[in-house]
């Protein structure tokens, strides 16, 4: 890896700072922040209205048509976006809708909430409950014993 670079704005050769990480050194283009700012201003004044990446430029109808054709051929949205030379599939989809090449997707319908199943209460002394709780005593005998308890 080169330890020196040439500033594209002023032409000065600058060295890699000792504390600079590989990632930061590989991304660095200018010798100082002042040169980076001056280059950005010069680029903006040179007639290029946006000094940003071309991917921020509006999506043309031709790009949208190529995107839709790729989708119709069975290519996935991400792959179609990359083949057209863009990065954001959502923006490509919106541009295709805006140019009238695709219909907007229907709004998602909320799923109906399932109705809770009502559990009907069992009658007092029903075999399903009483027999499970008191297998040795039937309901009629229990009622008689309770009536006798009240007498005392």
C-alpha positions as CSV (number, residue, x, y, z in Angstrom):
1,X,0.0,0.0,0.0
2,X,1.3,3.4,-0.9
3,X,2.3,5.7,2.0
4,X,2.0,8.9,-0.2
5,X,-0.7,10.3,-2.4
6,X,-1.0,13.4,-4.6
7,X,-3.9,15.8,-3.9
8,X,-6.0,16.2,-7.0
9,X,-6.9,19.8,-6.1
10,X,-3.6,21.4,-5.3
11,X,-1.1,18.8,-6.6
12,X,0.7,18.5,-3.3
13,X,2.2,15.1,-2.3
14,X,1.1,14.2,1.2
15,X,2.2,11.3,3.5
16,X,0.0,8.9,5.4
17,X,-0.4,10.0,9.1
18,X,1.0,7.5,11.5
19,X,-2.4,7.1,13.3
20,X,-4.4,6.6,10.1
21,X,-6.3,3.3,9.7
22,X,-6.1,1.5,6.4
23,X,-9.8,2.1,5.8
24,X,-9.4,5.9,6.3
25,X,-6.2,6.1,4.3
26,X,-7.8,4.3,1.3
27,X,-10.8,6.7,1.3
28,X,-8.7,9.8,1.7
29,X,-8.2,11.8,-1.5
30,X,-7.2,15.3,-0.5
31,X,-4.3,16.6,1.5
32,X,-6.4,18.7,3.9
33,X,-10.1,19.5,4.6
34,X,-9.6,23.0,3.0
35,X,-8.6,21.3,-0.3
36,X,-11.6,18.9,-0.1
37,X,-14.0,21.8,0.5
38,X,-12.4,23.9,-2.3
39,X,-12.7,21.0,-4.7
40,X,-16.3,20.5,-3.9
41,X,-17.1,24.2,-4.4
42,X,-15.1,24.2,-7.7
43,X,-17.0,21.1,-8.9
44,X,-20.4,22.8,-8.0
45,X,-19.4,26.0,-9.9
46,X,-18.2,24.1,-12.9
47,X,-21.8,23.6,-14.2
48,X,-22.5,20.4,-12.4
49,X,-25.5,21.4,-10.3
50,X,-25.2,18.6,-7.8
51,X,-21.7,17.8,-6.5
52,X,-23.0,14.4,-5.3
53,X,-23.0,11.0,-6.9
54,X,-24.8,10.4,-10.1
55,X,-27.1,7.9,-8.3
56,X,-28.9,10.8,-6.8
57,X,-29.9,12.0,-10.3
58,X,-33.6,11.5,-11.4
59,X,-34.5,8.1,-12.8
60,X,-35.2,8.5,-16.5
61,X,-38.0,6.8,-18.4
62,X,-35.5,4.7,-20.3
63,X,-34.1,3.4,-17.0
64,X,-37.6,2.7,-15.7
65,X,-38.5,0.8,-18.9
66,X,-35.3,-1.3,-18.7
67,X,-36.1,-2.0,-15.0
68,X,-39.7,-3.1,-15.8
69,X,-38.5,-5.3,-18.8
70,X,-36.1,-7.1,-16.5
71,X,-38.8,-7.6,-13.9
72,X,-41.1,-9.1,-16.5
73,X,-38.3,-11.4,-17.6
74,X,-38.3,-12.9,-14.1
75,X,-35.2,-11.1,-12.7
76,X,-35.5,-10.1,-9.0
77,X,-36.0,-6.5,-8.1
78,X,-32.5,-6.1,-6.5
79,X,-30.7,-7.7,-9.5
80,X,-32.8,-5.6,-12.0
81,X,-31.9,-2.5,-10.1
82,X,-28.2,-3.3,-10.2
83,X,-28.3,-4.2,-14.0
84,X,-29.9,-0.8,-14.7
85,X,-27.0,0.8,-12.7
86,X,-28.9,2.0,-9.7
87,X,-28.7,1.1,-6.0
88,X,-32.3,1.6,-4.7
89,X,-34.9,-0.8,-5.9
90,X,-37.7,1.0,-4.1
91,X,-36.9,4.3,-6.0
92,X,-36.8,2.3,-9.3
93,X,-40.3,0.9,-8.5
94,X,-41.6,4.4,-7.7
95,X,-40.2,5.8,-10.9
96,X,-41.7,3.0,-13.0
97,X,-45.1,3.8,-11.4
98,X,-44.6,7.5,-11.9
99,X,-43.8,7.0,-15.6
100,X,-47.0,4.9,-15.9
101,X,-45.1,1.6,-16.7
102,X,-46.4,-0.2,-13.6
103,X,-49.6,-0.2,-11.5
104,X,-49.1,0.7,-7.9
105,X,-49.5,-2.3,-5.6
106,X,-52.8,-2.6,-3.8
107,X,-52.7,-1.4,-0.2
108,X,-52.2,-4.2,2.2
109,X,-55.5,-5.5,3.6
110,X,-55.5,-6.0,7.4
111,X,-56.0,-9.6,8.3
112,X,-59.3,-10.2,10.1
113,X,-58.8,-10.9,13.8
114,X,-59.9,-14.4,14.7
115,X,-62.9,-14.4,16.8
116,X,-62.3,-16.0,20.2
117,X,-64.1,-19.3,20.6
118,X,-66.7,-19.1,23.3
119,X,-66.6,-21.9,25.8
120,X,-70.0,-22.6,27.1
121,X,-70.0,-23.3,30.8
122,X,-71.0,-26.8,31.8
123,X,-74.0,-27.4,33.8
124,X,-73.5,-28.0,37.5
125,X,-72.7,-31.6,38.2
126,X,-71.9,-32.4,34.5
127,X,-70.0,-35.7,34.1
128,X,-67.2,-33.9,32.2
129,X,-66.2,-31.9,35.3
130,X,-67.6,-33.6,38.4
131,X,-66.4,-37.1,37.4
132,X,-62.9,-35.8,36.8
133,X,-62.6,-34.0,40.1
134,X,-64.5,-36.5,42.3
135,X,-64.3,-40.0,40.8
136,X,-65.5,-41.8,43.9
137,X,-68.6,-39.6,44.6
138,X,-71.5,-38.9,42.3
139,X,-73.3,-35.5,42.1
140,X,-76.5,-36.6,43.8
141,X,-74.6,-38.1,46.8
142,X,-72.6,-34.8,47.1
143,X,-75.8,-32.8,47.1
144,X,-77.3,-34.9,49.9
145,X,-74.1,-34.6,52.0
146,X,-74.2,-30.8,51.6
147,X,-77.8,-30.7,52.7
148,X,-77.0,-32.8,55.8
149,X,-74.2,-30.4,56.7
150,X,-76.6,-27.4,56.8
151,X,-78.8,-29.3,59.3
152,X,-76.1,-29.3,62.0
